[in-house]
Amino acid sequence: MKYARFFSILIIATTAFYGAVGLYFLPLAGFEGDQTRIGLLPESMFGWTMPQPAIDPNLIKQSSWQDADVLVVGDSFSVVRIWQTELVKHGLKVRTEHWTNIRGICENFMPWLHAQGFKGKHIVLETVERNVAAGLADSVRCKKMVFHPSFDADMLRNPPPVEIDRNVPDYSGKISIGLQTERQLSKYEKISDQSDFKSWDTGRGSIVARVADGCELFSHKRCNDALFLASDNIADLESGVIDNMQTLDKRMAGLQTLWVIVPNKTTAYLHPDKQFWNQTESRVHSVNMLKIVRQAINSKNIDVYPGNNQHFSTSTYLLMGKAIYQTMEPASVSK
């Protein structure tokens, strides 16, 4: 009887201890940003805190192939349909497809596009810097379109949050992830406290780097530092990428094409002297997104890219959308 009571007390004590550990560490396992999730660093330290503009849900529209004025082929910067609200606001109907669905701009792109029922004049081709060289090279080699429609291409998209209260605990993660995040945080705090700290590789595909005037550029708690992808190339893109753009432009004869290459966050903050975007402007119809984000950063816009994310803030998406609309042929986009 004595042993049974002792065993029961032990089980209760163990359960209580585990529950207490869970309550303490579990909030560290909830991630809103892709970079905090990759690097296992807490949102309480790196999550943005400055409110963002509210997006009218009625503007986050996906038009049918047959009704669209503009076809957008893009990646994760486009499928959320935030920057497109600037086009919709001006009366344009927009259809957005992910690059992985269409597999590229192949040699038979125009006959294939007409077969989808598209009658619009405009195509916006967006891709992030880290994927542009390999992605366009694949398109140039592609002979025949193979379309794989996405099951969620026409699903409703929710507007991004205006604000997030970082003081509200998130218990949706796993205790094991919370413990790992605590260990990562301890490593970061130890290394970043050194007077000569410049960067720290988390060992998980992300880097924490010190940014000049960081607390004038970011709203998160550890605003002197921000998270970046470890795999980002610091070298400039080669001119062959623009050659491939010109090759693909010829395949899209009859459309008014607009290229939008989104700079890596690493480029925007740490290596902004790349010349690819200036060269692209002079050779193809394009939006100089590096110039746009650098102007925003130099103007001390907060969270152009949030500290915890490799994507834009809502404010920057709207800057992107305005620039795209203004760069499109004014006469042909007027309704």
Order of alpha helices (4+ residues) and beta strands (2+ residues): alpha-alpha-alpha-beta-alpha-beta-alpha-alpha-beta-alpha-alpha-beta-beta-beta-alpha-beta-alpha-alpha-beta-alpha-alpha-alpha
